[in-house]
């Protein structure tokens, strides 16, 4: 226990304190709280990342630390907020290797520098379990009236980029898809291991979107959240859902299915609704995939409006 306490305090002082980048709110990580005197329109979100659940067992701890921060950041993009700082609760397996501290600090540093944030505080536990992170993200200048509840009948449904690439990357890591089947397979692995939270896009669309969510649990599951909380249904056109050429080839080879792509999650694209009059405001990478209706289901239809898939029996990632 004494050795672990020494490791903890040394880790905080030597590895984590530098990640405050001198911001006085963090109080040099020497107190039980951080203190923010003035922050406008504060947005707060928390996200867990557990080895063996959210990433495969054996994933490098630096990669896990960076990924934990990046996926947590995605939530504040849905409120158009700018990243400010993180609080991290880290649970480290008791059979740890000493370099795990360097790797965690390096992973945090990569993400913090990239998004101009600082570490404001946290907690560390040594226990009998896998490496895990609970990351609380604070953002500023968020937009209060965003979220999942504002979609209206007749609103267009917009997706910020293709889905399924992260799923393919995970299956490559799990050796469930052969590397020989995937051109530029490292691209897909990185889509899973290094999420790209759409922070800047979130700021732009916050001025005209009526509802918004990030795709973490799967397209159908997250669209269902908008539908249920806006008391509407949705129809999305199967031909408009953007997927990569590799994904199409894998579907043609029966290695994966279309249902896999729309339920897998970990895409971290933004799914949002807009009034049709605002369609000219969407960026060139976004695509209109459907429309909100007075209905009780999310349906995938073809060009003739024939139902191909409904949300009945389809789910995305479930937390429990």
Secondary structure, DSSP 8 states (H G I E B T S, - for coil): -HHHHHHHHHIIIIIIGGGGTT-GGGGGG-SSS---S--SS-EEEEEEEEBTTTB-TT--HHHHHHHHHHHHHHHHHTTT-EEEEEEEEEEEETT--TTHHHHHHHHHHHHHHHTT-EEEEEEEEEESS--EEEEEEEEES--TT-SSS---TT-EEEESS--SHHHHHHHHHTTSS-GGGSTTHHHHHHHHHS----HHHHHHHTTTEEEEEE-SS-HHHHHHHHHHHHT-EEEEEGGGS---HHHHHHHHTTSS-HHHHHH------EEEEE-GGGGGGS-TT-EEEEEEESSS-EEEE-TT--EEEESTT-------
